[in-house]
Amino acid sequence: MSAKGSAMHVAINRRQRTNQAGTTVEYRTALIRRSYRDNGKVKHETLGNVSYLPDHALAALKASLAGKPLIDATADLSIHRSLPAGHIHAITTLAHGLGFENLLGTKCRHRDLIMGLLAARICNPTSKNATLTWFADTTYASDLGPTSSDELYAAMDWLLEQQPRIEKQLARTHLGRQTANPQRLALFDLSSSWVTGTHNPLAKHGYSRDKKRGHQQIEYGMLATAARLPIAVRVFPGNTADPTAFITIAEEIHELAGVEDLVMVGDRGMITSARINDLAKTSSLSWVTALRNTDIQALAVDTGPLQMSLFDEQNLAEISHEKYPGERLIACRNPALAEHCKHKRENLLTATEEHLDALVAAAAAGRVTGAGAIGVKIGKVLGKYNMAKHFLLDITDTSFSYRRNQESIAREAGLDGIYVIRTNVPETSMDAGDAVRTYKSLANVEKIFKTLKSRDLGIRPIRHYTEDRTRAHVFLCMLAAHLTWHLRTALAPLTYTDEERPVGEDPVVKAERSTTAARKASTRKLATGETAYGFQGLLTHLATRTRNTVSVAGVQESFELLALPTTTQHRAMELITAHLEKLTAQPA
């Protein structure tokens, strides 16, 4: 038998009985017991009956016997520090439920730091050195302990080594699985961000999508699902052409996703005829893209298949042309887009004429002389608005006149609002309407870039000087965008996000927002009457839930106490849990 000094505990038993009056009565018995082993069997010895004590006294007695310190309610409490915790708690709960930590790799210091960098990128995107200050002002100060910039950069180097494995797992989960991607769609688009400094080997002058003329830049291509969930990213020198970037990812897609019958979706400048020929030689990928304006004009000649009569009763029609054997061409006309193009062109023509009139006056007054000098100034004006094709010019050494090229304007106006989808996917797999919707889903990748470049993730400017660190930074931002997608999806009922965006019968017409989303936007209220938040505003509100370091007079050790959540904060955590349960319930 064990010694009599074994630990004591409180055993509470509850039972119900029905008395003679037919009323069900609950009886509670509370006993102080000591458990011990006798010849290998667990036995209990009753030391006393404390059933007479009220529930709160029993709770205190149980806690005391369990070794927990009890605090006098009248004792002085001191809060040593309060650190923002709610936003980090939401992100880490989501990441843990997604298995994101295991996706990154085995548990180690590097993985912990990367999780911290991901949370910082979502909550407070800034430079890596500034992130250290952010760590110190959040719960990461105690969770991560002292951290140096060298450790952060070492963690990024570690992350870059994990990139091939992580991207393959993401691609096979979200692109390769039939249940996750029944249409077998993979979206790819390219963007760019400018670079600070002069030593980055990837930094080159090229077409700047950030409108940062004169700045060197890098380019990066994003592979995503049709629902705009980022899967993989590739970094290229800043002067890389779109088709080159596309063929690079196309060569890897089979290995990444583990399937052969994917449909790649890319814009007209990326999936060109030359790239299509290359794909036919080396890959079984199908594709959906669109024709360039010059190709559309070739189809719209008098004897061509693209005539305005096609759109008399509908907004889309399938056509064919010998230049595109084995392919489908779906011609679309959007009346709203046509009106927008007309209005925009007129504004640009008017703005150009204002500058040209100033040059006409300058030449007449002799302030500008010489056909060459006048031509240079005219070229700058026409290039500013890209309107050179719509003006006829007459330049001499002492004068200048112009007039609109009505034939050119009429030719362009005839194609206002018209675009042509080009694909090799058979109609049995994708009808004309679905082909249009598939191409328009490419806008979802643009939304990823918007998330990356905005206040959400702040990918730009690129401050790194080495190629590997630049690639690691972009990959880190892509992973943060992946988490942000899940976070936005989960928290959509609390934000202005349109959860019920209707799918219109006409795929050409722009989809309208749901009445619920329109009401949230106009009233800034949810259906419950509570305040609706923007995504960043909701993160700010979550951050007001603090983790507090507290001490009590007379007790040597301090303890940490998480503040009670507000109604919105509690609801946010419920939504994250529900989102994770929904993902878990999906078939493998």
C-alpha positions in Angstrom: 0.0 0.0 0.0 1.3 3.5 -0.8 2.0 6.1 1.9 -0.9 7.9 3.6 0.6 11.2 2.3 -0.8 10.8 -1.2 -2.4 13.8 -2.8 -6.1 14.6 -1.9 -8.8 15.7 -4.3 -12.5 16.6 -4.3 -14.8 14.1 -5.9 -18.3 15.5 -6.8 -21.1 13.1 -7.7 -24.5 14.2 -9.0 -27.6 12.0 -9.3 -31.2 12.6 -9.9 -34.3 11.1 -8.2 -38.0 11.5 -8.6 -39.8 12.1 -5.3 -43.3 11.1 -4.3 -44.7 14.3 -5.7 -43.2 13.4 -9.2 -40.7 16.1 -9.1 -37.1 15.4 -10.3 -34.6 16.4 -7.7 -30.8 16.6 -8.2 -28.6 15.5 -5.3 -24.9 16.5 -5.1 -22.3 14.7 -3.0 -18.9 16.2 -2.4 -16.2 14.1 -0.8 -12.6 14.7 0.0 -10.7 11.6 -1.1 -7.2 10.2 -1.3 -6.4 7.8 -4.1 -3.7 5.1 -3.7 -2.6 1.8 -5.2 -3.0 -1.5 -3.3 -1.3 -4.5 -5.0 -1.6 -2.7 -8.4 -5.2 -1.7 -8.0 -6.3 1.9 -7.6 -8.4 2.5 -4.5 -10.0 5.6 -2.9 -10.2 6.5 0.7 -12.8 9.0 1.8 -11.4 11.5 4.3 -14.4 13.8 4.7 -17.8 14.9 3.4 -18.0 18.5 2.3 -21.3 18.4 0.5 -22.6 21.3 2.6 -20.2 23.7 1.0 -21.6 26.0 -1.8 -20.4 25.5 -5.4 -18.0 28.5 -5.3 -16.3 27.2 -2.1 -16.0 23.7 -3.7 -14.4 25.2 -6.7 -11.8 27.0 -4.6 -11.1 23.9 -2.6 -10.6 21.8 -5.7 -8.2 24.4 -7.1 -6.3 24.6 -3.8 -5.9 20.8 -3.6 -4.8 20.8 -7.3 -1.9 23.1 -6.4 -3.3 26.3 -8.0 -2.6 29.6 -6.1 -5.7 31.3 -4.9 -6.0 35.1 -5.0 -8.0 37.2 -2.6 -10.5 39.2 -4.5 -9.6 42.3 -2.4 -5.9 42.0 -3.1 -4.2 44.6 -5.1 -3.7 43.7 -8.8 -1.0 45.2 -11.0 -0.9 45.0 -14.8 2.7 45.3 -15.8 2.1 45.3 -19.5 -0.7 44.8 -22.1 0.3 43.6 -25.6 -1.9 43.4 -28.7 -2.8 39.7 -29.1 -6.2 39.2 -30.8 -5.1 39.6 -34.4 -2.1 37.3 -33.9 -4.3 34.8 -32.1 -6.7 34.8 -35.1 -3.9 34.3 -37.6 -2.1 31.5 -35.6 -5.4 29.7 -34.9 -6.2 29.7 -38.7 -2.6 28.7 -39.6 -2.6 25.8 -37.1 -6.0 24.6 -38.3 -4.9 24.6 -41.9 -1.8 22.6 -41.0 0.3 25.5 -42.3 3.1 25.0 -39.7 3.5 21.4 -40.9 3.4 22.6 -44.5 6.4 24.9 -43.8 8.5 22.1 -42.3 9.4 20.4 -39.1 9.3 22.4 -35.9 12.4 24.5 -35.4 13.5 28.1 -34.6 13.4 29.0 -38.3 9.8 27.8 -38.7 8.7 29.9 -35.6 10.4 33.0 -37.1 8.7 32.5 -40.5 5.3 32.2 -38.8 6.1 35.4 -37.0 7.1 37.1 -40.3 3.9 35.9 -41.9 1.8 37.4 -39.1 3.8 40.6 -39.4 3.3 40.7 -43.1 -0.4 40.4 -42.7 -0.8 42.8 -39.7 2.0 45.3 -40.3 3.8 44.9 -43.6 7.2 46.7 -43.4 10.9 46.0 -43.7 12.5 43.1 -41.9 14.3 45.4 -39.5 11.2 47.3 -38.7 9.4 44.0 -38.1 11.7 43.4 -35.1 10.3 46.5 -33.5 6.8 45.3 -34.2 7.6 41.9 -32.6 8.7 43.8 -29.4 5.3 45.6 -29.2 3.2 42.4 -29.6 3.0 39.0 -27.9 5.8 37.8 -30.1 8.2 39.6 -27.7 7.7 36.7 -25.2 6.7 34.0 -27.6 9.8 34.3 -29.8 12.2 35.7 -27.3 15.2 38.0 -28.3 15.4 38.0 -32.1 18.0 39.6 -34.3 17.9 40.7 -38.0 20.5 38.0 -38.8 18.1 35.4 -37.5 15.3 36.7 -39.7 17.4 36.6 -42.8 18.6 33.0 -41.9 15.0 32.0 -41.6 14.3 33.5 -45.0 17.2 31.5 -46.5 15.7 28.4 -44.8 12.2 29.2 -46.3 13.6 29.5 -49.8 15.0 25.9 -49.5 11.5 24.7 -48.6 9.8 26.5 -51.5 9.8 23.6 -54.1 8.3 21.2 -51.6 5.7 23.7 -50.2 4.6 24.7 -53.7 4.3 21.1 -54.9 2.1 20.3 -51.9 -0.1 23.3 -52.4 -0.5 22.6 -56.1 -1.4 18.9 -55.6 -3.9 19.9 -52.8 -5.6 22.8 -54.6 -5.0 22.1 -58.3 -4.5 18.4 -58.6 -7.4 17.2 -56.5 -10.6 16.6 -58.5 -12.8 17.7 -55.5 -10.8 20.9 -55.0 -10.5 21.8 -58.7 -13.1 20.0 -60.7 -12.6 22.2 -63.8 -8.9 21.6 -63.7 -8.2 25.4 -64.0 -4.9 27.1 -63.2 -4.6 30.9 -63.5 -1.3 32.6 -64.2 -0.5 36.3 -64.5 2.5 38.6 -64.2 3.2 41.8 -62.3 6.2 43.9 -61.2 7.5 45.9 -58.3 10.2 48.5 -58.2 13.5 48.0 -56.4 15.4 50.3 -54.1 19.2 50.4 -54.3 21.4 49.5 -57.3 22.9 46.1 -56.5 20.0 43.6 -57.0 21.0 41.4 -59.9 17.3 40.8 -60.8 16.6 44.6 -61.0 16.2 45.7 -64.6 14.4 48.4 -66.5 11.2 47.1 -68.1 7.5 47.8 -68.4 6.4 49.0 -65.0 3.0 48.0 -63.9 3.5 50.2 -60.9 3.9 53.3 -63.2 7.3 53.9 -61.7 9.1 55.2 -64.7 12.9 55.4 -64.4 13.0 52.8 -61.6 14.5 49.3 -61.9 12.1 46.5 -61.1 11.6 42.8 -60.7 8.8 40.8 -62.2 6.9 37.9 -60.6 4.4 35.5 -62.0 1.6 34.1 -59.8 0.0 30.7 -60.2 -3.4 30.6 -58.6 -6.7 28.7 -58.4 -9.9 30.0 -60.1 -11.0 31.2 -56.6 -7.8 33.3 -56.5 -5.9 31.2 -53.9 -2.2 31.7 -54.5 -0.3 28.4 -55.1 3.1 29.2 -56.5 5.2 32.2 -57.5 8.2 32.7 -59.8 10.5 35.7 -59.8 12.1 37.1 -63.0 14.4 39.9 -64.0 12.6 43.2 -64.5 12.9 43.1 -68.3 11.4 39.6 -68.8 8.7 39.4 -71.5 5.3 38.0 -70.5 5.4 35.0 -72.8 8.8 33.9 -71.4 7.4 33.9 -67.9 4.4 31.9 -69.0 6.4 29.2 -70.7 8.5 28.9 -67.6 5.6 28.0 -65.3 4.0 25.9 -68.1 7.0 23.6 -68.2 6.7 23.1 -64.4 2.9 22.7 -64.0 2.7 19.0 -64.5 5.4 18.3 -61.9 3.8 20.7 -59.5 0.1 19.6 -59.7 0.8 15.9 -60.5 -1.9 15.9 -63.3 -1.8 16.2 -67.1 -5.1 17.7 -68.0 -4.9 21.2 -66.5 -6.3 24.2 -68.3 -4.0 27.2 -68.1 -5.6 30.7 -68.2 -3.5 33.7 -69.3 -4.0 37.0 -70.9 -3.5 37.9 -74.5 0.0 39.2 -74.1 1.1 36.1 -72.3 -0.3 33.1 -74.2 0.7 34.2 -77.7 0.6 32.2 -80.9 4.3 31.4 -80.6 3.8 30.1 -77.0 0.8 28.1 -78.1 2.9 26.4 -80.7 5.6 25.7 -78.1 3.0 24.2 -75.8 1.7 21.9 -78.5 5.2 20.5 -79.0 6.1 19.9 -75.3 3.0 19.7 -73.2 -0.6 18.4 -73.1 -1.8 21.6 -71.3 -5.0 23.1 -72.6 -5.4 26.9 -72.4 -7.8 29.8 -72.5 -6.7 33.3 -73.6 -7.9 36.1 -75.8 -6.9 37.7 -79.1 -4.9 40.9 -79.4 -6.7 43.9 -80.9 -4.8 43.6 -84.2 -6.0 40.0 -84.6 -9.5 41.1 -83.8 -9.3 43.8 -86.5 -8.2 41.1 -89.0 -11.3 39.1 -88.2 -13.5 42.1 -88.6 -12.7 43.0 -92.2 -15.6 43.0 -94.7 -15.2 39.3 -95.6 -14.2 38.2 -92.1 -16.2 36.1 -89.7 -16.5 38.9 -87.1 -19.5 41.0 -88.0 -21.7 43.3 -85.9 -24.8 41.3 -87.0 -23.6 38.5 -84.7 -24.6 40.6 -81.7 -28.1 41.5 -82.8 -29.8 39.1 -80.4 -27.0 38.0 -78.1 -23.7 39.2 -76.6 -21.5 36.3 -77.7 -21.1 34.0 -80.7 -18.7 31.3 -81.7 -16.8 31.9 -84.9 -14.0 30.1 -86.8 -11.1 31.1 -89.0 -8.5 29.1 -91.0 -5.7 30.9 -89.1 -6.8 29.1 -85.9 -7.2 25.5 -86.8 -8.5 23.2 -84.1 -9.3 26.2 -81.9 -12.5 27.8 -80.7 -13.1 31.6 -81.0 -15.8 33.1 -78.9 -16.6 36.7 -79.9 -18.2 38.8 -77.2 -19.6 42.3 -77.1 -20.3 44.2 -73.8 -22.5 47.2 -74.4 -21.4 48.8 -71.1 -17.8 48.4 -72.1 -18.4 49.8 -75.5 -19.9 52.9 -74.0 -17.0 53.2 -71.6 -14.5 52.9 -74.5 -16.3 55.6 -76.5 -16.4 58.0 -73.6 -12.7 57.4 -72.7 -11.6 57.8 -76.3 -13.4 61.1 -76.7 -11.8 62.4 -73.5 -8.3 61.4 -74.6 -8.9 63.0 -78.0 -10.1 66.2 -76.4 -7.1 66.3 -74.0 -4.7 65.7 -76.9 -6.2 68.5 -78.9 -5.8 71.0 -76.0 -2.0 70.3 -76.1 -1.9 70.4 -79.9 -3.7 73.7 -79.9 -1.0 75.1 -77.7 1.6 73.9 -80.1 -0.2 75.4 -83.0 -0.2 78.8 -81.2 3.5 78.4 -80.3 4.5 77.7 -83.9 2.4 80.6 -85.2 4.0 83.0 -82.7 7.5 81.8 -83.6 8.2 80.4 -80.2 8.9 77.0 -81.8 10.5 76.8 -85.2 11.8 74.1 -87.4 9.9 71.0 -88.5 12.1 68.7 -86.4 11.7 70.7 -83.2 7.9 70.9 -83.7 7.7 67.2 -84.5 9.5 66.3 -81.3 7.1 68.3 -79.2 4.1 66.8 -81.1 5.5 63.3 -80.6 5.6 63.8 -76.8 1.9 65.0 -76.8 0.7 62.1 -78.9 2.7 59.6 -77.0 1.3 60.8 -73.7 -2.2 59.8 -74.5 -1.4 57.2 -77.2 -3.5 59.0 -79.8 -1.1 59.3 -82.7 -3.2 56.9 -84.9 -6.2 59.2 -84.6 -4.6 62.4 -86.0 -3.4 63.6 -89.4 -0.6 66.2 -89.1 0.8 68.8 -91.4 4.2 70.2 -90.2 6.4 72.8 -91.7 9.4 74.8 -90.4 7.1 77.7 -89.4 3.6 76.2 -88.9 1.7 73.2 -87.7 -1.9 72.0 -88.2 -3.8 68.9 -87.5 -7.2 67.2 -87.9 -8.8 64.1 -86.6 -8.4 60.9 -88.6 -12.1 60.1 -88.7 -11.5 56.8 -90.6 -9.2 55.5 -87.9 -11.6 56.6 -85.2 -14.5 55.0 -86.9 -12.6 51.7 -87.4 -11.7 51.6 -83.7 -15.2 52.6 -82.6 -16.6 49.7 -84.6 -14.8 47.3 -82.3 -15.7 49.0 -79.0 -16.6 46.6 -76.3 -15.6 43.6 -78.5 -13.2 40.9 -77.4 -12.5 37.4 -78.6 -11.8 34.4 -76.3 -9.4 31.9 -77.8 -9.2 28.3 -76.5 -8.4 24.7 -77.5 -10.7 23.2 -74.8 -13.5 21.3 -76.6 -17.1 22.4 -76.2 -18.0 19.1 -74.5 -15.7 20.2 -71.6 -16.4 23.9 -71.6 -19.2 25.7 -73.4 -18.9 29.2 -74.8 -20.3 30.8 -71.7 -18.0 28.9 -69.4 -15.0 29.8 -71.6 -15.9 33.5 -71.2 -16.3 33.2 -67.4 -13.0 31.3 -67.2 -11.1 34.0 -69.0 -12.7 36.7 -66.9 -11.7 34.8 -63.8 -8.2 35.9 -64.6 -9.2 39.1 -62.8 -8.9 37.1 -59.6 -5.1 37.0 -60.0 -5.2 40.8 -60.4 -6.9 40.9 -57.0 -4.0 38.9 -55.6 -1.6 41.4 -56.9 -3.7 44.2 -55.4 -3.6 42.4 -52.1 0.2 42.0 -52.4 0.8 45.7 -53.3 -1.7 47.4 -51.1 -1.7 48.0 -47.3 -2.6 44.3 -46.9 0.9 42.8 -47.6 3.1 45.6 -48.8 5.4 43.6 -51.1 6.9 46.8 -52.6 9.4 48.3 -52.7 11.9 45.4 -52.9 14.6 46.3 -50.5 16.8 43.2 -50.8 20.1 43.2 -52.6 20.7 39.5 -53.4 18.8 37.3 -55.8 18.0 34.6 -53.1 16.7 37.1 -50.6 14.5 38.7 -53.2 13.0 35.3 -54.2 12.5 34.5 -50.5 10.8 37.8 -49.9 8.4 37.3 -52.8 7.7 33.7 -51.7 7.0 34.9 -48.1 4.5 37.5 -49.4 2.8 34.8 -51.5 2.4 32.6 -48.4 1.0 35.5 -46.6 -1.4 36.1 -49.4 -2.5 32.4 -49.1 -3.2 32.9 -45.4 -5.0 36.2 -46.1 -7.3 34.5 -48.6 -8.4 32.1 -46.0 -8.7 34.9 -43.4 -10.7 37.1 -45.7 -13.0 34.2 -46.6 -13.6 33.2 -43.0 -14.2 36.8 -41.8 -16.4 37.8 -44.8 -19.6 37.9 -42.7 -18.1 40.7 -40.6 -16.7 42.7 -43.5 -17.9 44.4 -46.7 -17.0 41.4 -48.8 -19.8 40.2 -51.1 -20.5 36.6 -49.9 -23.4 36.0 -52.3 -22.2 37.6 -55.5 -24.7 36.4 -58.1 -23.6 34.5 -61.2 -25.4 36.2 -64.1 -26.9 34.2 -67.0 -25.0 36.4 -69.5 -21.3 35.8 -68.9 -20.3 38.9 -70.9 -22.1 41.4 -68.8 -20.3 42.6 -65.6 -21.5 40.8 -62.5 -23.5 42.9 -60.1 -23.0 42.9 -56.3 -25.6 41.2 -54.2 -28.3 43.2 -52.4 -26.8 42.1 -49.1 -23.3 43.5 -50.0 -24.9 46.7 -51.4 -26.8 47.2 -48.1 -23.6 46.7 -46.1 -21.8 49.2 -48.2 -24.5 51.9 -48.0 -25.4 51.5 -44.3 -22.0 50.3 -43.0 -23.9 47.9 -40.9 -24.3 44.1 -40.9 -27.7 42.5 -41.1 -27.6 42.2 -37.2 -27.1 46.0 -36.9 -23.5 45.7 -35.9 -20.8 47.7 -37.5 -19.3 46.3 -40.8 -15.6 46.4 -41.1 -13.0 46.7 -43.9 -10.5 43.8 -43.6 -7.7 46.0 -42.2 -10.2 47.7 -39.8 -11.3 44.3 -38.5 -7.6 43.3 -37.9 -7.2 46.5 -36.0 -10.2 45.8 -33.9 -9.0 42.2 -33.2 -5.6 43.7 -32.0 -7.4 45.6 -29.2 -7.8 42.3 -27.4 -4.7 42.2 -25.3 -2.6 39.7 -23.4 -1.8 41.2 -20.0 1.0 40.4 -17.6 -0.5 40.6 -14.1 0.8 40.3 -10.5 -0.9 40.2 -7.1 0.3 41.8 -3.9 1.9 39.2 -1.7 2.4 36.7 -4.6 5.9 36.6 -6.0 5.2 35.2 -9.5 3.2 37.1 -12.2 0.9 35.5 -14.6 -0.6 36.2 -18.0 -4.3 36.9 -18.6 -6.0 37.3 -22.0 -8.6 40.0 -22.1 -12.2 38.9 -22.6 -13.3 39.3 -26.3 -15.8 41.8 -27.5 -18.8 40.4 -29.3 -17.1 41.0 -32.7 -13.9 39.4 -31.6 -15.7 36.4 -30.3 -17.7 36.1 -33.5 -14.5 36.4 -35.6 -13.0 33.4 -33.8 -16.2 31.4 -34.3 -16.1 32.2 -38.0 -12.4 31.0 -38.3 -13.4 27.8 -36.5 -16.3 27.3 -38.8 -14.2 27.9 -41.9 -11.7 25.3 -40.7 -14.4 22.8 -40.0 -15.8 23.3 -43.5 -12.5 22.6 -45.0 -12.0 19.5 -42.9 -15.5 18.2 -44.0 -14.6 18.4 -47.7 -13.8 15.0 -49.3 -10.2 14.2 -50.0 
